[in-house]
Amino acid sequence: MPKRPLTILLASPRGFCAGVDRAIQIVQRALERFGAPVYVRHEIVHNRHVVEELERQGAVFVEELDEIPGQYPVVFSAHGVPKSVPADAEARKLLYLDATCPLVSKVHREAEVHYNAGHHLILIGHAGHPEVIGTIGQLPPGAVTLIETINDAEKLSFKDPTRLAYITQTTLSIDDTVGIIEVLRRRFPAIHGPRKEDICYATTNRQSAVKSIAERCELMLVIGAPNSSNSRRLVEVAKSCGCPAAYLVQKAEEIDWDWLEGVETVGITAGASAPELLVQQVIDELKERFDVTIEETSVTVETTHFKLPRALTA
């Protein structure tokens, strides 16, 4: 039986960003330098394939430092941690390495600058996400108000609306965040914001790449983890930009082949914590079933690179 034709529109950039690549390298270099086990607080990045590969190399993942049964090295995840975590590590005399993405660290510094200037912080982000927990944890309790939606922004009330500033989680939907910021600026004209928007270059680029192909696709497959904020946003962006159906899958085995019934053009992208290996495995599975033509659409070439901590390079 001849295979049915299928066109794959491959979004670029996709997959690993510089912050994710740096975080994974930190764990690997720590294992090389100190030997196994090296502990990691929280998933280093939100991708099970990455976590399981590092576990095979000797990393042990925990949620809190009290799970570490001795004075072993510990790495903090790319999402960032509250200030209480390194303080706890120092009290326990643990050698710790901070793999926080430098773009998340930038938001942390912004928060401190605004707080020191006497501003109350409004954080646009998703409740419970590790990055949000880490950012709120840079400041004393009550110094930050978290909002998630335009409706939340409309309901805000402050004693002194002239002493406000806003920051954002780095992995949000650009379009949704713009709407929330517009409400904040309308309601609180004196509000301070970042000189440059907090949403990271990788999130922006991956969303732009999806937008560039969405209208041409009948189906979009986003490779990424269900707890990956930037991956979930790619699904939303695809649907909002004209793609009739979009699904988040962690790997090829999660594809429901009924999704492709009658589909002639499928888009493929990957969240910033998903390795290219998983993308290629999805493409290989499609090639097994269809006569595939691949068209790669690139909106930019990424050249960003972040240095490793001195403790691993000295």
C-alpha positions as a Markdown table, in Angstrom:
| # | Residue | x | y | z |
|---|---|---|---|---|
| 1 | Met | 0.0 | 0.0 | 0.0 |
| 2 | Pro | 1.4 | 3.4 | -1.0 |
| 3 | Lys | 1.8 | 5.8 | 1.9 |
| 4 | Arg | -0.5 | 8.9 | 2.1 |
| 5 | Pro | 1.4 | 12.2 | 1.5 |
| 6 | Leu | 1.9 | 14.4 | 4.6 |
| 7 | Thr | 3.7 | 17.8 | 4.8 |
| 8 | Ile | 5.5 | 18.6 | 8.0 |
| 9 | Leu | 6.1 | 22.3 | 8.7 |
| 10 | Leu | 8.9 | 22.3 | 11.2 |
| 11 | Ala | 9.1 | 25.4 | 13.3 |
| 12 | Ser | 12.4 | 27.0 | 14.1 |
| 13 | Pro | 13.7 | 28.0 | 16.6 |
| 14 | Arg | 12.4 | 25.1 | 18.7 |
| 15 | Gly | 13.6 | 23.0 | 21.6 |
| 16 | Phe | 16.5 | 23.8 | 24.0 |
| 17 | Cys | 17.2 | 27.4 | 24.9 |
| 18 | Ala | 20.5 | 28.7 | 26.3 |
| 19 | Gly | 19.3 | 28.6 | 29.8 |
| 20 | Val | 18.2 | 25.0 | 29.6 |
| 21 | Asp | 21.4 | 24.0 | 27.9 |
| 22 | Arg | 23.4 | 25.7 | 30.7 |
| 23 | Ala | 21.4 | 24.1 | 33.5 |
| 24 | Ile | 21.9 | 20.6 | 32.1 |
| 25 | Gln | 25.6 | 21.2 | 31.6 |
| 26 | Ile | 25.9 | 22.3 | 35.2 |
| 27 | Val | 24.6 | 19.0 | 36.4 |
| 28 | Gln | 26.8 | 17.1 | 34.0 |
| 29 | Arg | 29.9 | 19.0 | 35.0 |
| 30 | Ala | 29.1 | 18.6 | 38.7 |
| 31 | Leu | 28.9 | 14.9 | 38.2 |
| 32 | Glu | 32.3 | 14.9 | 36.4 |
| 33 | Arg | 34.0 | 17.0 | 39.0 |
| 34 | Phe | 32.5 | 15.6 | 42.2 |
| 35 | Gly | 31.3 | 12.2 | 41.2 |
| 36 | Ala | 27.8 | 10.7 | 41.9 |
| 37 | Pro | 25.6 | 11.3 | 43.5 |
| 38 | Val | 24.9 | 15.0 | 42.8 |
| 39 | Tyr | 21.5 | 16.1 | 44.1 |
| 40 | Val | 19.2 | 18.4 | 42.2 |
| 41 | Arg | 16.5 | 20.4 | 43.9 |
| 42 | His | 13.4 | 20.1 | 41.7 |
| 43 | Glu | 13.5 | 18.9 | 38.1 |
| 44 | Ile | 16.5 | 20.7 | 36.6 |
| 45 | Val | 14.2 | 21.5 | 33.6 |
| 46 | His | 10.6 | 20.4 | 33.0 |
| 47 | Asn | 11.3 | 17.4 | 30.8 |
| 48 | Arg | 11.2 | 13.8 | 31.9 |
| 49 | His | 13.6 | 12.6 | 29.2 |
| 50 | Val | 16.2 | 15.0 | 30.4 |
| 51 | Val | 15.6 | 14.2 | 34.0 |
| 52 | Glu | 15.8 | 10.4 | 33.4 |
| 53 | Glu | 19.0 | 10.7 | 31.4 |
| 54 | Leu | 20.7 | 12.7 | 34.2 |
| 55 | Glu | 19.5 | 10.1 | 36.7 |
| 56 | Arg | 21.3 | 7.5 | 34.7 |
| 57 | Gln | 24.4 | 9.6 | 34.9 |
| 58 | Gly | 24.1 | 9.8 | 38.7 |
| 59 | Ala | 21.9 | 12.8 | 39.5 |
| 60 | Val | 19.3 | 12.4 | 42.3 |
| 61 | Phe | 16.3 | 14.7 | 42.2 |
| 62 | Val | 14.6 | 15.9 | 45.4 |
| 63 | Glu | 12.0 | 18.5 | 46.1 |
| 64 | Glu | 13.6 | 19.8 | 49.4 |
| 65 | Leu | 17.1 | 20.0 | 50.8 |
| 66 | Asp | 16.1 | 17.9 | 53.9 |
| 67 | Glu | 15.8 | 14.9 | 51.6 |
| 68 | Ile | 19.6 | 15.0 | 51.0 |
| 69 | Pro | 21.1 | 12.4 | 53.4 |
| 70 | Gly | 24.5 | 14.1 | 53.9 |
| 71 | Gln | 26.8 | 16.8 | 52.7 |
| 72 | Tyr | 26.6 | 16.1 | 48.9 |
| 73 | Pro | 26.7 | 18.7 | 46.2 |
| 74 | Val | 23.3 | 20.1 | 45.2 |
| 75 | Val | 22.2 | 22.0 | 42.1 |
| 76 | Phe | 19.2 | 24.4 | 42.1 |
| 77 | Ser | 17.0 | 24.2 | 39.0 |
| 78 | Ala | 16.8 | 26.5 | 36.1 |
| 79 | His | 13.5 | 28.0 | 37.3 |
| 80 | Gly | 15.1 | 29.7 | 40.3 |
| 81 | Val | 14.6 | 29.4 | 44.0 |
| 82 | Pro | 13.5 | 31.5 | 46.9 |
| 83 | Lys | 16.3 | 33.2 | 48.9 |
| 84 | Ser | 15.5 | 30.8 | 51.8 |
| 85 | Val | 16.9 | 27.8 | 49.8 |
| 86 | Pro | 20.5 | 28.9 | 49.4 |
| 87 | Ala | 20.4 | 30.1 | 53.0 |
| 88 | Asp | 19.2 | 26.7 | 54.1 |
| 89 | Ala | 22.0 | 25.1 | 52.0 |
| 90 | Glu | 24.6 | 27.2 | 53.7 |
| 91 | Ala | 23.2 | 26.3 | 57.2 |
| 92 | Arg | 23.5 | 22.6 | 56.2 |
| 93 | Lys | 27.1 | 23.2 | 54.9 |
| 94 | Leu | 26.1 | 22.0 | 51.5 |
| 95 | Leu | 28.1 | 22.9 | 48.4 |
| 96 | Tyr | 25.5 | 24.3 | 46.0 |
| 97 | Leu | 25.5 | 25.3 | 42.4 |
| 98 | Asp | 22.8 | 27.7 | 41.1 |
| 99 | Ala | 21.5 | 26.7 | 37.7 |
| 100 | Thr | 18.9 | 29.5 | 37.6 |
| 101 | Cys | 18.5 | 30.8 | 34.1 |
| 102 | Pro | 20.3 | 34.2 | 33.9 |
| 103 | Leu | 17.1 | 35.7 | 32.4 |
| 104 | Val | 15.1 | 34.6 | 35.5 |
| 105 | Ser | 17.9 | 36.0 | 37.7 |
| 106 | Lys | 17.4 | 39.3 | 35.8 |
| 107 | Val | 13.8 | 39.4 | 36.9 |
| 108 | His | 14.9 | 38.6 | 40.5 |
| 109 | Arg | 17.2 | 41.7 | 40.4 |
| 110 | Glu | 14.4 | 43.8 | 39.0 |
| 111 | Ala | 12.2 | 42.8 | 41.9 |
| 112 | Glu | 14.8 | 43.8 | 44.4 |
| 113 | Val | 15.5 | 47.1 | 42.8 |
| 114 | His | 11.8 | 48.0 | 42.8 |
| 115 | Tyr | 11.3 | 46.8 | 46.3 |
| 116 | Asn | 14.3 | 48.9 | 47.5 |
| 117 | Ala | 12.8 | 51.9 | 45.7 |
| 118 | Gly | 9.6 | 51.5 | 47.8 |
| 119 | His | 7.4 | 49.9 | 45.2 |
| 120 | His | 4.9 | 47.2 | 45.8 |
| 121 | Leu | 5.5 | 44.5 | 43.1 |
| 122 | Ile | 2.8 | 43.0 | 40.9 |
| 123 | Leu | 4.0 | 39.7 | 39.4 |
| 124 | Ile | 2.2 | 38.4 | 36.2 |
| 125 | Gly | 2.6 | 34.6 | 36.3 |
| 126 | His | 1.1 | 31.2 | 37.0 |
| 127 | Ala | 0.4 | 30.4 | 40.6 |
| 128 | Gly | 2.4 | 27.4 | 41.8 |
| 129 | His | 5.0 | 27.5 | 39.0 |
| 130 | Pro | 8.6 | 27.0 | 40.4 |
| 131 | Glu | 9.7 | 30.2 | 38.7 |
| 132 | Val | 6.9 | 32.2 | 40.3 |
| 133 | Ile | 7.6 | 30.7 | 43.7 |
| 134 | Gly | 11.3 | 31.6 | 43.3 |
| 135 | Thr | 10.6 | 35.1 | 42.3 |
| 136 | Ile | 8.1 | 35.8 | 45.1 |
| 137 | Gly | 10.7 | 34.3 | 47.5 |
| 138 | Gln | 13.2 | 37.0 | 46.7 |
| 139 | Leu | 11.3 | 39.5 | 48.8 |
| 140 | Pro | 9.6 | 39.6 | 52.2 |
| 141 | Pro | 6.1 | 38.2 | 52.6 |
| 142 | Gly | 3.4 | 40.6 | 51.3 |
| 143 | Ala | 5.8 | 42.5 | 49.0 |
| 144 | Val | 4.4 | 40.8 | 45.9 |
| 145 | Thr | 0.9 | 40.5 | 44.5 |
| 146 | Leu | 0.5 | 37.7 | 41.9 |
| 147 | Ile | -2.0 | 38.0 | 39.1 |
| 148 | Glu | -2.7 | 35.6 | 36.2 |
| 149 | Thr | -5.4 | 37.2 | 34.1 |
| 150 | Ile | -6.8 | 40.5 | 32.8 |
| 151 | Asn | -9.7 | 40.0 | 35.2 |
| 152 | Asp | -7.2 | 39.8 | 38.1 |
| 153 | Ala | -5.6 | 43.1 | 36.9 |
| 154 | Glu | -9.0 | 44.8 | 36.7 |
| 155 | Lys | -9.8 | 43.9 | 40.4 |
| 156 | Leu | -6.5 | 45.1 | 41.9 |
| 157 | Ser | -6.7 | 47.7 | 44.6 |
| 158 | Phe | -3.8 | 49.4 | 46.5 |
| 159 | Lys | -3.6 | 52.1 | 49.3 |
| 160 | Asp | -1.0 | 53.9 | 47.3 |
| 161 | Pro | -1.4 | 53.3 | 43.5 |
| 162 | Thr | 1.6 | 55.6 | 42.8 |
| 163 | Arg | 4.1 | 53.2 | 44.3 |
| 164 | Leu | 3.7 | 50.2 | 42.1 |
| 165 | Ala | 5.9 | 48.2 | 39.7 |
| 166 | Tyr | 5.3 | 45.0 | 37.6 |
| 167 | Ile | 7.4 | 42.1 | 36.6 |
| 168 | Thr | 6.5 | 38.9 | 34.7 |
| 169 | Gln | 7.3 | 35.2 | 34.6 |
| 170 | Thr | 9.6 | 34.6 | 31.6 |
| 171 | Thr | 7.6 | 31.9 | 29.9 |
| 172 | Leu | 4.2 | 33.5 | 29.4 |
| 173 | Ser | 2.2 | 34.0 | 26.2 |
| 174 | Ile | 3.4 | 37.3 | 24.8 |
| 175 | Asp | -0.1 | 38.2 | 23.6 |
| 176 | Asp | -1.8 | 37.4 | 26.9 |
| 177 | Thr | 0.8 | 39.4 | 28.9 |
| 178 | Val | 0.5 | 42.4 | 26.7 |
| 179 | Gly | -3.2 | 42.6 | 27.5 |
| 180 | Ile | -2.6 | 42.4 | 31.2 |
| 181 | Ile | 0.1 | 45.1 | 31.1 |
| 182 | Glu | -2.3 | 47.4 | 29.2 |
| 183 | Val | -4.8 | 47.1 | 32.0 |
| 184 | Leu | -2.2 | 47.8 | 34.6 |
| 185 | Arg | -1.0 | 50.9 | 32.8 |
| 186 | Arg | -4.5 | 52.2 | 32.3 |
| 187 | Arg | -5.5 | 51.6 | 35.9 |
| 188 | Phe | -2.2 | 52.7 | 37.5 |
| 189 | Pro | -0.6 | 55.3 | 35.2 |
| 190 | Ala | 2.4 | 55.7 | 37.5 |
| 191 | Ile | 3.3 | 52.0 | 37.5 |
| 192 | His | 6.9 | 51.1 | 36.7 |
| 193 | Gly | 7.8 | 48.3 | 34.4 |
| 194 | Pro | 11.0 | 46.6 | 33.2 |
| 195 | Arg | 13.2 | 48.5 | 30.7 |
| 196 | Lys | 13.0 | 45.5 | 28.5 |
| 197 | Glu | 10.1 | 43.0 | 28.7 |
| 198 | Asp | 10.8 | 40.1 | 31.0 |
| 199 | Ile | 9.5 | 37.3 | 28.7 |
| 200 | Cys | 12.7 | 35.6 | 27.5 |
| 201 | Tyr | 14.0 | 35.6 | 23.9 |
| 202 | Ala | 13.5 | 31.9 | 23.6 |
| 203 | Thr | 9.8 | 32.0 | 24.6 |
| 204 | Thr | 9.3 | 34.9 | 22.1 |
| 205 | Asn | 11.1 | 33.2 | 19.3 |
| 206 | Arg | 9.3 | 29.9 | 19.7 |
| 207 | Gln | 5.9 | 31.6 | 19.8 |
| 208 | Ser | 6.8 | 33.6 | 16.7 |
| 209 | Ala | 7.9 | 30.5 | 14.9 |
| 210 | Val | 4.5 | 28.8 | 15.7 |
| 211 | Lys | 2.6 | 31.9 | 14.6 |
| 212 | Ser | 4.4 | 31.8 | 11.2 |
| 213 | Ile | 3.1 | 28.3 | 10.4 |
| 214 | Ala | -0.1 | 28.0 | 12.4 |
| 215 | Glu | -2.6 | 29.1 | 9.7 |
| 216 | Arg | -1.1 | 26.6 | 7.2 |
| 217 | Cys | -1.4 | 23.6 | 9.6 |
| 218 | Glu | -4.4 | 21.4 | 10.2 |
| 219 | Leu | -2.7 | 20.0 | 13.3 |
| 220 | Met | 0.2 | 21.2 | 15.5 |
| 221 | Leu | 2.2 | 18.8 | 17.6 |
| 222 | Val | 4.1 | 20.5 | 20.4 |
| 223 | Ile | 6.8 | 18.3 | 22.0 |
| 224 | Gly | 7.1 | 19.2 | 25.7 |
| 225 | Ala | 6.2 | 18.3 | 29.2 |
| 226 | Pro | 2.7 | 19.0 | 30.7 |
| 227 | Asn | 4.3 | 20.9 | 33.5 |
| 228 | Ser | 6.4 | 23.1 | 31.1 |
| 229 | Ser | 4.8 | 26.6 | 31.0 |
| 230 | Asn | 6.5 | 27.6 | 27.7 |
| 231 | Ser | 5.3 | 24.3 | 26.0 |
| 232 | Arg | 1.7 | 24.8 | 27.1 |
| 233 | Arg | 1.8 | 28.4 | 25.8 |
| 234 | Leu | 2.9 | 27.1 | 22.4 |
| 235 | Val | -0.3 | 25.0 | 22.2 |
| 236 | Glu | -2.4 | 28.0 | 23.1 |
| 237 | Val | -0.6 | 30.2 | 20.5 |
| 238 | Ala | -1.1 | 27.6 | 17.7 |
| 239 | Lys | -4.8 | 27.5 | 18.4 |
| 240 | Ser | -5.2 | 31.3 | 18.7 |
| 241 | Cys | -3.4 | 31.8 | 15.4 |
| 242 | Gly | -5.5 | 29.7 | 13.2 |
| 243 | Cys | -4.5 | 26.1 | 13.7 |
| 244 | Pro | -7.7 | 24.0 | 14.2 |
| 245 | Ala | -6.1 | 21.4 | 16.6 |
| 246 | Ala | -2.9 | 21.4 | 18.7 |
| 247 | Tyr | -1.7 | 18.8 | 21.2 |
| 248 | Leu | 1.1 | 18.7 | 23.7 |
| 249 | Val | 3.0 | 15.4 | 23.7 |
| 250 | Gln | 6.1 | 14.3 | 25.6 |
| 251 | Lys | 7.2 | 11.8 | 23.0 |
| 252 | Ala | 6.2 | 10.0 | 19.9 |
| 253 | Glu | 4.4 | 7.2 | 21.8 |
| 254 | Glu | 1.8 | 9.7 | 23.1 |
| 255 | Ile | 0.5 | 10.6 | 19.6 |
| 256 | Asp | -3.0 | 9.5 | 19.0 |
| 257 | Trp | -2.9 | 8.6 | 15.3 |
| 258 | Asp | -6.6 | 9.3 | 14.9 |
| 259 | Trp | -5.6 | 13.0 | 15.2 |
| 260 | Leu | -4.0 | 12.7 | 11.8 |
| 261 | Glu | -7.0 | 11.3 | 10.1 |
| 262 | Gly | -7.5 | 13.4 | 6.9 |
| 263 | Val | -4.7 | 15.8 | 7.9 |
| 264 | Glu | -2.4 | 16.8 | 5.0 |
| 265 | Thr | -0.2 | 19.4 | 6.8 |
| 266 | Val | 1.1 | 19.0 | 10.4 |
| 267 | Gly | 3.2 | 21.5 | 12.3 |
| 268 | Ile | 5.9 | 20.4 | 14.7 |
| 269 | Thr | 7.6 | 22.4 | 17.4 |
| 270 | Ala | 9.2 | 21.8 | 20.8 |
| 271 | Gly | 9.3 | 23.7 | 24.1 |
| 272 | Ala | 12.5 | 25.2 | 25.4 |
| 273 | Ser | 13.2 | 22.2 | 27.6 |
| 274 | Ala | 12.6 | 19.5 | 25.0 |
| 275 | Pro | 15.6 | 17.9 | 23.4 |
| 276 | Glu | 15.8 | 17.7 | 19.6 |
| 277 | Leu | 16.1 | 13.9 | 19.8 |
| 278 | Leu | 12.4 | 13.8 | 20.8 |
| 279 | Val | 11.5 | 15.9 | 17.7 |
| 280 | Gln | 13.4 | 13.6 | 15.4 |
| 281 | Gln | 11.6 | 10.5 | 17.0 |
| 282 | Val | 8.2 | 12.1 | 16.2 |
| 283 | Ile | 9.3 | 12.8 | 12.6 |
| 284 | Asp | 10.6 | 9.2 | 12.3 |
| 285 | Glu | 7.2 | 7.8 | 13.5 |
| 286 | Leu | 5.4 | 10.0 | 10.9 |
| 287 | Lys | 7.8 | 8.8 | 8.2 |
| 288 | Glu | 6.8 | 5.2 | 9.1 |
| 289 | Arg | 3.2 | 5.9 | 8.3 |
| 290 | Phe | 3.2 | 8.7 | 5.7 |
| 291 | Asp | 5.1 | 9.8 | 2.6 |
| 292 | Val | 6.6 | 12.8 | 4.4 |
| 293 | Thr | 7.8 | 16.1 | 2.9 |
| 294 | Ile | 9.5 | 18.4 | 5.5 |
| 295 | Glu | 9.6 | 22.2 | 5.2 |
| 296 | Glu | 11.5 | 24.0 | 7.9 |
| 297 | Thr | 10.4 | 27.6 | 8.6 |
| 298 | Ser | 12.9 | 29.8 | 10.6 |
| 299 | Val | 12.0 | 33.2 | 12.0 |
| 300 | Thr | 15.5 | 33.8 | 13.5 |
| 301 | Val | 18.8 | 32.2 | 14.4 |
| 302 | Glu | 19.6 | 32.1 | 18.1 |
| 303 | Thr | 23.2 | 32.8 | 19.2 |
| 304 | Thr | 22.7 | 33.4 | 22.9 |
| 305 | His | 25.1 | 31.6 | 25.2 |
| 306 | Phe | 25.3 | 31.7 | 29.0 |
| 307 | Lys | 28.5 | 31.0 | 30.9 |
| 308 | Leu | 28.8 | 28.2 | 33.5 |
| 309 | Pro | 29.5 | 29.0 | 37.2 |
| 310 | Arg | 33.1 | 29.6 | 38.0 |
| 311 | Ala | 33.1 | 26.7 | 40.5 |
| 312 | Leu | 32.8 | 24.4 | 37.5 |
| 313 | Thr | 35.2 | 26.1 | 35.1 |
| 314 | Ala | 38.1 | 27.1 | 37.5 |
